Amino acid sequence: MATLTIWRYNSAGGASRAAETLETLVKSELITVHDAAVVWWDEGARKPKLRQLHNLAGRGALLGAFWGMLFGLIFLMPLFGAAIGAAGGALSGTLGDVGIDDELIKRIRAQLTPGTSALFVLSADAVIDKVRDAFTGQEKPELMFTNLTPEQETALREVFAEDLEREPHG
């Protein structure tokens, strides 16, 4: 089962440093990352920036549509090119089916402010002790969200017509 986690950092660079650690863990096969993104908001900037971690995303990743939709809803702007406009309401309702409801979106919007960052990760198969050890000594994040049941994972896959575990046949 894939798990979506959202980690908030009290610095603009905290999530990027955590993403580097995550990349090391992926290479060591201590966690499977299906998709991930970093959002950071530099002090004095008008809006946050988004970077999808393509190098961590495995085959069948949710691609930019998921992150674009989520961040567009959170920040009321299409950061990643997803069309939010009229589809926003329907997309928001669909995200609710996978555990991302209006309250979580409001909470993320309120807590991701200039000078902070967040790491959004869709992962599985973590060797918890090793993962925890890898992050020892780094800035301690706040876990803002983690809650994908098997039904929610299935709904998420259906939303984007992706199968996280499917490998191409050739």
TALINPE-V996268 format. One line per field, one symbol per residue. ss: DSSP state (@ for helix, = for strand, . for the rest). burial: I if it has 24 or more other ideal C-beta (glycine too) atoms within 12 Angstrom, else O. Layout:
ss=???
burial=???
//
This chain:
ss=..=======....@@@@@@@@@@@@@@....==========.......====..........@@@@@@@@@@@@@............@@@@@@@@@@....@@@@@@@@@@....=========...@@@@@@@.......=====...@@@@@@@@@@@..........
burial=OIIIIIIIIOIIIIIIIIIIIIIOIIOOOIIIIIIIIIIIIOOOOOOIIIIIIOOIIIOOIIIIIIIIIIIIIIIOOIIIOIOIOOOIOOIIOIIOOIIIOOOIIOOIIOIIIOOIIIIIIIIIOIOOOOIOOIIOOIOOIOOIIIOIOOOIIOOIIOIIOIOIOOOOOO
//
